[in-house]
Amino acid sequence: MRKGRTGALLAAACSLALLSADPAHAAVIWDGDAGQGTGVFSSVLCESPGSVVAQDNGDGRGPVFKFNKPLGLERCEAHGIRVGGSRYTFRNDSTYWIGWDTSTNTPDAGTIFQWKSYGTNDQHQQNYPVLMKVEGGVLKLFHIEVGEKWTLKWSTPVETSTYKRIVLGIHTSDEASSGRVTAYYNGAKVAEFSGRTWDDLGNDTRFGTYGAEVQDKRVINWIDGLKVGTEYTDVD
């Protein structure tokens, strides 16, 4: 009798543990600490004399990434992330939270983040479903639908040489009715919208500075605190 009761109690305890367990298994997927160097990225897209380096500016942050795009270049970016020494593959019908601090030396830094699609020309329908820019002293979040239909989802004035915390939650979907994007700025929720967020060959992160409109500008984007996780709390 006692043995049966003990077994019943153990079974009840196990059931309670299963019910209280987080089915999402919240976890940090990637810690892009600049102290690890540029090897945390899948690749660096920055032609000489441009450069991406980890540098300590003596401001108490420790090493941060310096994306240095000189005059004459359109791009100085880091593409994709590496986990366990290999390129991490983002997947459709999944939720990812991406967080980072950014500080630019100019109010016209161009594109500072792309949720970039793989492939070229006819290989993709959305070149970059989610994109962020700093232009005219304004930080802007765009959703770009099939057919290059750009929609501004949120914007705010920003100061140069000042760090801002950006967190994007992206639920990937190749169906317009299922994809979702949530944005936080300095800890406050500022935007939430639905739409297609996953292209035919998949998507990846790009951080830095990019755009034909900044080819005649010297842009530096300091980036710190890079993280990717499965929940907001993993990356805030």
Backbone bond lengths (Angstrom), bond angles and torsions (degrees), N, CA, C in turn:
res aa  C-N    CA-C-N  psi(-1)  N-CA   C-N-CA  omega(-1)  CA-C   N-CA-C  phi
1 M - - - 1.470 - - 1.523 110.62 -
2 R 1.330 116.59 -47.39 1.446 121.48 179.73 1.531 110.34 -63.47
3 K 1.351 115.20 -41.82 1.461 120.39 -179.85 1.533 110.32 -61.74
4 G 1.353 116.12 -42.62 1.460 119.52 179.77 1.511 111.30 -63.73
5 R 1.337 115.64 -39.46 1.459 118.83 -179.33 1.527 110.84 -67.57
6 T 1.332 115.96 -39.20 1.467 119.92 177.53 1.522 110.90 -61.28
7 G 1.338 115.14 -42.96 1.463 118.94 178.65 1.512 112.28 -62.57
8 A 1.342 115.76 -39.33 1.457 119.94 179.51 1.526 111.11 -65.09
9 L 1.352 115.34 -40.01 1.462 119.50 178.70 1.522 111.35 -64.67
10 L 1.335 116.28 -40.99 1.469 120.18 178.50 1.522 110.71 -63.97
11 A 1.327 115.80 -40.83 1.461 119.72 179.83 1.523 110.62 -64.04
12 A 1.344 115.61 -41.04 1.458 119.54 179.11 1.526 111.27 -64.47
13 A 1.350 115.43 -40.21 1.459 119.99 179.53 1.520 110.91 -63.88
14 C 1.334 116.32 -41.43 1.461 120.57 178.66 1.521 111.19 -63.93
15 S 1.346 115.84 -41.16 1.454 119.67 179.16 1.515 110.91 -62.88
16 L 1.365 116.28 -41.79 1.449 120.59 179.48 1.518 110.46 -63.25
17 A 1.346 117.10 -39.82 1.462 121.00 179.76 1.516 110.71 -63.78
18 L 1.323 117.07 -40.65 1.454 120.74 -179.76 1.521 111.29 -66.73
19 L 1.342 116.59 -39.07 1.452 120.37 -179.64 1.515 111.49 -68.25
20 S 1.340 116.38 -33.85 1.455 119.92 -176.63 1.519 112.44 -87.79
21 A 1.329 117.82 -9.16 1.455 120.02 -179.98 1.516 110.12 -69.97
22 D 1.344 115.90 145.82 1.457 121.21 179.70 1.518 108.92 -80.63
23 P 1.335 118.17 113.49 1.457 120.02 -177.22 1.516 112.98 -67.59
24 A 1.357 117.45 -18.30 1.462 119.98 -178.37 1.523 111.75 -80.23
25 H 1.335 116.97 -16.81 1.463 121.71 -178.23 1.524 110.21 51.89
26 A 1.328 116.93 59.58 1.454 122.02 -178.25 1.520 110.45 -52.75
27 A 1.327 115.45 133.97 1.452 119.12 -177.61 1.518 110.36 -162.42
28 V 1.323 116.11 149.29 1.451 121.84 171.02 1.520 107.91 -77.01
29 I 1.315 116.74 119.22 1.456 121.39 178.79 1.519 110.51 -81.51
30 W 1.338 116.19 -38.38 1.466 121.01 -172.75 1.511 110.03 -147.81
31 D 1.317 116.19 129.83 1.461 122.82 172.75 1.526 106.97 -112.55
32 G 1.330 115.90 102.53 1.461 120.65 -177.24 1.513 112.84 -89.37
33 D 1.317 116.56 47.68 1.463 121.87 179.10 1.529 109.48 -58.98
34 A 1.331 116.08 127.60 1.460 120.61 -178.32 1.519 112.30 -63.30
35 G 1.330 117.23 -20.27 1.456 120.09 177.42 1.520 112.89 -62.43
36 Q 1.346 116.69 -16.98 1.456 121.47 178.03 1.528 112.70 -88.84
37 G 1.338 116.97 -6.23 1.452 120.94 179.47 1.521 112.65 83.27
38 T 1.321 115.96 179.94 1.458 121.83 -175.18 1.527 113.21 -71.62
39 G 1.316 117.62 -5.89 1.458 120.62 176.45 1.510 113.71 -65.85
40 V 1.347 117.64 -8.48 1.469 119.75 176.94 1.530 110.97 -74.09
41 F 1.348 116.26 -16.18 1.458 121.02 178.78 1.529 110.30 -96.33
42 S 1.330 116.66 154.21 1.467 120.26 176.06 1.517 110.84 -66.26
43 S 1.336 116.25 -42.03 1.458 120.28 178.48 1.524 109.33 -159.10
44 V 1.320 114.93 160.22 1.463 121.94 177.24 1.520 107.93 -115.31
45 L 1.327 116.06 126.90 1.462 122.33 -178.16 1.522 107.97 -111.07
46 C 1.319 116.40 84.18 1.458 121.37 -174.62 1.529 108.50 -155.99
47 E 1.323 116.52 100.48 1.454 121.23 -177.56 1.524 110.82 -71.56
48 S 1.329 116.70 150.56 1.461 122.44 173.58 1.537 109.04 -63.65
49 P 1.324 117.22 139.12 1.460 129.16 11.97 1.524 114.78 -90.14
50 G 1.320 117.61 13.14 1.456 119.75 174.17 1.517 110.30 -69.73
51 S 1.350 116.23 165.15 1.459 118.71 -177.73 1.523 111.17 -160.66
52 V 1.329 114.29 153.16 1.464 122.01 170.35 1.520 106.27 -124.33
53 V 1.338 115.99 117.21 1.461 120.70 -177.56 1.521 109.30 -135.88
54 A 1.322 115.57 158.81 1.463 121.62 170.95 1.524 107.14 -95.32
55 Q 1.326 116.25 127.46 1.458 120.43 -172.79 1.520 110.27 -141.85
56 D 1.321 116.31 139.53 1.452 122.03 176.07 1.521 108.21 -97.24
57 N 1.332 115.93 117.29 1.461 120.72 -177.46 1.529 113.19 -92.31
58 G 1.329 117.03 6.19 1.455 120.73 177.69 1.505 114.22 69.03
59 D 1.348 117.11 25.69 1.465 121.17 -178.95 1.523 112.37 -104.95
60 G 1.331 116.72 10.84 1.456 120.93 179.21 1.509 114.27 92.17
61 R 1.314 118.08 -7.82 1.458 121.51 179.99 1.524 112.43 -82.30
62 G 1.316 116.49 -21.30 1.454 119.30 -171.47 1.518 109.42 80.19
63 P 1.323 118.46 -160.62 1.465 120.41 -178.43 1.525 112.03 -63.22
64 V 1.328 115.57 136.54 1.465 122.92 172.93 1.529 107.03 -132.67
65 F 1.327 116.66 159.76 1.459 120.06 178.80 1.527 110.04 -83.74
66 K 1.336 114.43 131.75 1.466 121.52 175.78 1.530 107.96 -109.12
67 F 1.338 116.34 110.98 1.456 122.36 174.53 1.529 106.63 -94.91
68 N 1.322 116.14 108.08 1.455 122.06 -173.36 1.528 109.90 -110.31
69 K 1.350 116.50 105.72 1.462 121.54 178.49 1.524 109.38 -107.29
70 P 1.323 117.08 108.42 1.467 119.58 -179.71 1.522 112.00 -78.06
71 L 1.314 115.96 178.48 1.460 121.55 176.62 1.521 109.94 -60.79
72 G 1.338 115.62 141.56 1.453 120.22 174.61 1.508 115.07 96.72
73 L 1.335 117.61 -13.51 1.463 120.96 178.02 1.524 110.04 -105.60
74 E 1.330 115.48 149.30 1.467 120.69 176.29 1.518 112.07 -94.79
75 R 1.328 117.34 -18.73 1.459 119.09 -166.83 1.532 112.36 -142.34
76 C 1.318 113.89 139.94 1.469 121.45 165.51 1.529 105.68 -151.04
77 E 1.335 115.09 94.13 1.460 120.94 -171.24 1.535 111.34 -134.72
78 A 1.318 114.18 162.23 1.466 122.17 169.73 1.514 107.21 -114.66
79 H 1.327 116.27 129.58 1.460 121.59 -173.82 1.524 110.67 -110.57
80 G 1.335 115.84 126.41 1.462 120.61 174.71 1.517 113.38 71.17
81 I 1.330 115.65 172.33 1.465 121.81 -179.32 1.530 109.70 -128.33
82 R 1.319 114.34 154.41 1.463 120.44 178.11 1.521 109.42 -114.61
83 V 1.331 115.12 131.11 1.461 121.78 178.55 1.526 107.76 -127.43
84 G 1.324 116.27 124.57 1.459 119.53 -178.88 1.521 113.24 63.35
85 G 1.329 116.17 29.54 1.454 120.76 178.03 1.513 115.35 85.52
86 S 1.337 117.80 -1.49 1.461 121.00 -178.24 1.527 110.65 -126.74
87 R 1.322 116.11 155.48 1.457 119.98 176.96 1.519 109.79 -63.06
88 Y 1.326 115.11 130.16 1.456 120.24 179.14 1.519 109.46 -81.24
89 T 1.321 116.69 134.97 1.456 121.60 -179.80 1.523 110.27 -103.37
90 F 1.321 116.44 111.17 1.457 120.92 173.24 1.529 108.65 -70.26
91 R 1.324 116.20 153.95 1.471 120.21 -173.56 1.526 111.56 -128.59
92 N 1.318 113.79 156.06 1.456 120.80 176.53 1.528 110.22 -71.06
93 D 1.334 115.64 155.93 1.464 122.58 178.81 1.525 111.58 55.77
94 S 1.325 116.02 45.34 1.465 122.96 179.26 1.526 108.44 -138.41
95 T 1.331 115.52 160.04 1.458 120.41 179.43 1.519 109.90 -114.42
96 Y 1.324 115.87 128.95 1.462 122.23 179.41 1.523 109.25 -128.38
97 W 1.329 114.64 141.37 1.455 121.37 173.79 1.517 107.48 -114.39
98 I 1.336 115.31 130.45 1.459 122.36 -175.43 1.520 108.02 -124.11
99 G 1.330 117.09 123.44 1.457 120.63 -178.07 1.513 112.65 -129.82
100 W 1.334 116.14 143.96 1.464 120.44 176.83 1.529 110.20 -164.91
101 D 1.338 115.38 159.38 1.454 123.16 172.48 1.521 108.04 -102.55
102 T 1.329 116.85 141.37 1.462 120.61 179.86 1.515 110.86 -136.82
103 S 1.333 115.53 142.81 1.459 122.22 176.46 1.525 107.86 -145.35
104 T 1.325 116.98 119.85 1.458 120.40 -178.01 1.533 110.98 -109.09
105 N 1.329 115.39 153.76 1.467 120.46 -178.41 1.525 112.80 -86.74
106 T 1.320 116.96 -2.32 1.456 121.64 -175.25 1.519 110.41 -143.54
107 P 1.329 117.76 149.22 1.469 120.25 176.60 1.522 112.71 -75.25
108 D 1.339 116.97 -3.48 1.463 121.98 178.08 1.524 109.05 -126.67
109 A 1.339 115.32 76.96 1.464 121.37 -176.66 1.519 112.24 -97.00
110 G 1.339 117.39 -1.51 1.454 120.10 -179.69 1.517 112.29 71.88
111 T 1.320 115.57 -151.73 1.466 121.30 -179.05 1.521 109.99 -75.39
112 I 1.328 116.29 123.60 1.468 119.77 -179.23 1.529 112.40 -106.26
113 F 1.345 116.98 -13.19 1.462 121.04 177.50 1.517 109.51 -151.01
114 Q 1.340 114.82 136.35 1.456 121.01 173.06 1.526 109.77 -131.61
115 W 1.317 116.16 133.93 1.464 121.83 165.85 1.519 103.66 -92.05
116 K 1.343 114.73 83.73 1.463 122.58 -161.95 1.517 112.10 -86.75
117 S 1.335 114.84 135.04 1.459 121.02 178.26 1.529 110.47 -84.02
118 Y 1.325 115.65 148.81 1.453 121.07 174.82 1.530 109.76 -80.62
119 G 1.322 115.42 155.77 1.450 120.61 177.72 1.517 112.17 93.06
120 T 1.326 115.79 171.89 1.456 122.01 178.59 1.523 109.71 -134.87
121 N 1.322 114.43 155.92 1.468 121.97 174.57 1.532 112.10 50.64
122 D 1.332 117.93 -115.78 1.463 121.32 -175.36 1.525 113.28 -73.61
123 Q 1.329 117.81 -4.69 1.466 119.96 -179.12 1.512 112.50 -79.55
124 H 1.314 118.24 -13.75 1.467 119.66 177.63 1.520 111.09 -135.35
125 Q 1.317 114.76 155.28 1.466 121.52 175.69 1.531 111.76 -99.50
126 Q 1.343 115.47 -30.40 1.463 121.55 177.79 1.528 107.23 -126.09
127 N 1.297 116.98 112.67 1.463 119.90 -178.52 1.527 111.81 -64.88
128 Y 1.320 115.71 -36.68 1.469 122.00 -178.58 1.525 107.82 -155.86
129 P 1.324 118.15 90.10 1.473 120.97 -176.14 1.527 114.33 -58.29
130 V 1.344 117.49 -33.43 1.467 121.64 -179.91 1.528 107.56 -129.29
131 L 1.325 116.44 132.95 1.458 120.46 -174.55 1.525 109.42 -149.61
132 M 1.353 115.95 146.00 1.461 121.13 176.73 1.519 109.72 -126.55
133 K 1.341 115.34 140.04 1.456 121.82 179.87 1.521 111.11 -129.22
134 V 1.336 115.25 154.84 1.460 121.95 165.19 1.515 106.20 -119.24
135 E 1.326 116.25 110.41 1.459 120.24 179.46 1.519 109.74 -145.56
136 G 1.332 115.07 137.11 1.458 120.09 -178.01 1.516 113.40 61.45
137 G 1.328 116.41 28.73 1.460 120.28 -179.27 1.509 113.73 73.60
138 V 1.332 116.96 20.16 1.467 121.76 -178.82 1.525 109.32 -127.43
139 L 1.326 115.88 131.28 1.459 122.14 173.16 1.522 107.79 -87.63
140 K 1.355 116.43 128.78 1.456 121.05 -173.45 1.527 110.77 -128.77
141 L 1.327 114.85 139.33 1.455 122.39 175.35 1.522 108.65 -113.13
142 F 1.344 115.90 124.86 1.457 121.12 -178.17 1.525 111.14 -118.99
143 H 1.326 115.11 148.15 1.464 121.55 164.00 1.522 106.43 -111.74
144 I 1.339 116.09 127.96 1.459 120.99 -178.91 1.517 107.82 -113.25
145 E 1.321 115.71 111.77 1.459 121.47 -176.48 1.534 111.09 -86.31
146 V 1.308 115.57 173.87 1.461 121.17 176.27 1.532 108.72 -55.83
147 G 1.343 115.46 136.95 1.453 119.60 -177.74 1.516 113.18 88.63
148 E 1.344 117.42 17.03 1.469 123.00 179.54 1.528 111.93 56.22
149 K 1.316 116.22 42.31 1.462 120.55 175.35 1.522 108.51 -91.37
150 W 1.335 115.42 108.03 1.459 122.02 -176.83 1.531 110.02 -90.53
151 T 1.339 115.26 132.85 1.459 120.58 174.85 1.520 109.00 -130.61
152 L 1.324 116.48 121.71 1.457 121.39 175.94 1.522 108.66 -75.36
153 K 1.336 116.68 119.23 1.463 121.27 -176.70 1.526 113.29 -98.27
154 W 1.327 116.81 -23.80 1.466 119.64 -178.83 1.510 108.71 -169.35
155 S 1.336 116.64 150.19 1.465 120.84 176.11 1.518 109.53 -154.89
156 T 1.335 115.33 158.36 1.459 121.11 176.93 1.522 109.27 -157.81
157 P 1.336 118.11 143.78 1.467 119.66 174.35 1.534 110.16 -64.70
158 V 1.328 115.59 144.28 1.465 120.07 179.71 1.530 109.90 -135.11
159 E 1.318 115.19 151.78 1.459 121.48 176.11 1.525 109.49 -94.03
160 T 1.320 115.53 148.81 1.457 119.53 174.40 1.530 109.38 -76.34
161 S 1.328 115.16 159.48 1.470 122.91 175.98 1.529 112.00 54.61
162 T 1.332 116.02 34.39 1.460 122.67 178.17 1.521 108.52 -136.38
163 Y 1.321 116.80 127.24 1.465 119.76 -178.18 1.523 111.09 -74.65
164 K 1.351 114.38 138.45 1.458 122.58 174.06 1.512 107.86 -126.19
165 R 1.341 117.54 142.18 1.457 121.85 177.70 1.523 109.34 -95.72
166 I 1.315 115.28 122.23 1.457 121.72 178.21 1.521 109.03 -115.47
167 V 1.314 116.71 132.95 1.461 121.86 173.91 1.524 108.20 -131.24
168 L 1.319 116.03 126.49 1.453 121.79 176.22 1.521 109.37 -117.45
169 G 1.317 116.25 130.36 1.457 121.55 171.80 1.516 107.87 -105.21
170 I 1.320 117.23 120.07 1.468 121.02 -177.61 1.520 109.13 -121.06
171 H 1.331 115.94 117.67 1.464 120.06 169.46 1.518 106.59 -94.55
172 T 1.306 116.14 116.56 1.455 120.91 -173.16 1.526 111.17 -79.94
173 S 1.331 114.40 134.13 1.459 120.16 175.89 1.521 109.21 -161.18
174 D 1.341 115.98 139.06 1.462 120.27 175.25 1.525 111.31 -89.41
175 E 1.323 116.37 10.61 1.459 122.00 174.54 1.522 109.42 -113.93
176 A 1.310 116.51 132.17 1.460 120.97 -175.80 1.518 112.90 -60.68
177 S 1.314 116.57 -28.25 1.460 119.85 -176.67 1.524 113.03 -81.51
178 S 1.321 118.00 -11.03 1.467 120.49 -172.56 1.526 114.50 -113.32
179 G 1.321 118.69 -24.38 1.456 120.51 179.91 1.517 111.46 -72.18
180 R 1.330 116.82 146.83 1.465 121.14 -179.79 1.519 110.18 -142.32
181 V 1.326 115.14 148.11 1.461 121.82 175.66 1.521 108.48 -134.28
182 T 1.330 116.04 131.37 1.463 122.22 174.98 1.516 107.78 -124.42
183 A 1.334 117.04 135.35 1.461 120.92 -177.27 1.525 110.87 -123.44
184 Y 1.332 114.92 136.42 1.465 122.67 173.20 1.522 108.42 -120.03
185 Y 1.329 115.44 143.55 1.465 121.30 178.79 1.521 108.40 -131.73
186 N 1.328 115.92 117.43 1.469 121.48 -177.13 1.527 111.73 51.16
187 G 1.332 115.47 40.36 1.461 121.42 174.73 1.510 115.58 88.89
188 A 1.324 118.64 -6.84 1.468 121.81 -179.18 1.522 110.33 -107.26
189 K 1.319 116.67 136.34 1.459 121.06 176.76 1.520 109.31 -71.77
190 V 1.342 116.26 126.05 1.462 119.59 -174.09 1.526 113.86 -121.48
191 A 1.324 118.24 -15.89 1.474 119.40 -178.71 1.517 110.16 -159.23
192 E 1.321 114.91 150.40 1.463 121.99 173.63 1.526 107.52 -155.18
193 F 1.319 116.59 127.90 1.459 119.37 -179.37 1.522 109.73 -153.63
194 S 1.322 115.08 162.60 1.460 120.92 178.98 1.526 109.41 -112.69
195 G 1.334 115.49 161.44 1.457 121.29 -179.82 1.519 110.37 155.18
196 R 1.294 116.55 172.94 1.462 122.40 -179.65 1.526 109.90 -68.13
197 T 1.326 116.92 126.89 1.469 121.62 -175.42 1.526 112.79 -127.60
198 W 1.312 117.20 6.16 1.472 121.31 -175.76 1.508 109.08 -136.83
199 D 1.331 116.45 126.20 1.450 120.06 -176.27 1.531 111.32 -98.57
200 D 1.328 115.96 177.03 1.463 122.35 -168.88 1.530 113.77 -57.32
201 L 1.355 117.15 -39.66 1.461 120.77 -177.92 1.526 112.65 -105.60
202 G 1.322 116.62 8.14 1.462 119.95 177.52 1.516 112.60 97.82
203 N 1.329 115.44 174.59 1.458 122.34 -175.59 1.521 111.77 -135.50
204 D 1.329 114.48 162.86 1.455 121.98 -178.53 1.526 108.86 -150.04
205 T 1.328 116.63 167.06 1.463 121.70 179.05 1.527 111.21 -86.32
206 R 1.325 114.92 148.34 1.464 121.38 167.92 1.524 108.03 -139.09
207 F 1.332 115.73 126.00 1.460 122.44 178.20 1.525 109.01 -117.77
208 G 1.333 116.96 150.60 1.452 120.21 174.26 1.506 112.33 136.83
209 T 1.335 116.53 -125.55 1.455 122.37 178.69 1.523 109.07 -148.91
210 Y 1.332 115.79 138.55 1.461 119.65 -175.08 1.520 110.57 -158.82
211 G 1.355 115.67 147.47 1.450 120.38 170.68 1.515 113.13 142.55
212 A 1.329 116.08 142.45 1.462 120.89 177.01 1.526 110.78 -61.07
213 E 1.342 116.35 -28.49 1.466 120.27 -177.37 1.524 113.07 -72.51
214 V 1.327 118.02 -12.08 1.464 120.52 178.68 1.532 111.66 -112.20
215 Q 1.321 117.14 11.48 1.466 120.06 -179.40 1.527 111.30 -62.37
216 D 1.337 116.98 -30.71 1.464 120.71 -179.46 1.521 112.31 -95.25
217 K 1.336 116.37 18.10 1.471 120.47 -179.59 1.523 110.62 -125.55
218 R 1.312 115.16 149.47 1.458 120.70 172.05 1.517 107.71 -92.93
219 V 1.317 116.06 114.71 1.463 120.63 -175.23 1.528 110.04 -118.00
220 I 1.311 114.75 131.97 1.463 121.37 170.49 1.527 107.53 -121.36
221 N 1.303 115.82 127.84 1.467 121.49 175.86 1.519 107.34 -120.48
222 W 1.321 115.14 113.13 1.462 120.77 175.96 1.526 107.94 -87.82
223 I 1.332 117.61 128.06 1.463 121.58 -177.05 1.526 109.57 -128.42
224 D 1.315 115.96 134.11 1.463 122.21 -175.51 1.528 108.89 -142.50
225 G 1.321 115.99 160.70 1.470 121.12 171.83 1.502 114.37 66.43
226 L 1.323 118.39 32.61 1.458 122.26 -178.80 1.521 111.51 -68.92
227 K 1.335 115.64 127.56 1.462 120.44 176.59 1.525 110.14 -149.23
228 V 1.331 114.73 150.34 1.463 122.09 171.02 1.518 107.53 -130.44
229 G 1.320 116.96 133.18 1.459 120.98 -179.59 1.514 111.52 -147.82
230 T 1.313 115.02 -174.23 1.461 120.36 -179.07 1.525 113.09 -100.92
231 E 1.344 116.68 -8.35 1.454 121.65 178.34 1.537 109.09 -137.97
232 Y 1.323 116.41 157.36 1.453 120.85 178.13 1.532 112.20 -56.07
233 T 1.326 115.53 -42.46 1.465 120.05 -177.35 1.528 113.10 -64.55
234 D 1.325 117.46 -16.47 1.456 120.45 177.55 1.521 111.93 -71.88
235 V 1.339 117.22 -23.60 1.456 119.41 -167.92 1.528 113.99 -129.98
236 D 1.339 118.75 -0.85 1.469 119.41 -175.22 1.525 111.19 -74.94
